[in-house]
């Protein structure tokens, strides 16, 4: 893959999930390794941010 595509891929959450699964299953990393924990933190933070943005947009524009 080109360096530009690799850099752009880091903005997609599936990159971190794939990296964690690859580390677990193919590289034999433990669940508490720093790589797995970092990937979990990145995916969790992005999910929380997306949820908060959704809540803010729903309260502003949603019909309830």
Secondary structure as UniProt FT lines:
FT   HELIX           3..9
FT   TURN            10..11
FT   HELIX           13..25
FT   TURN            31..32
FT   HELIX           34..61
//
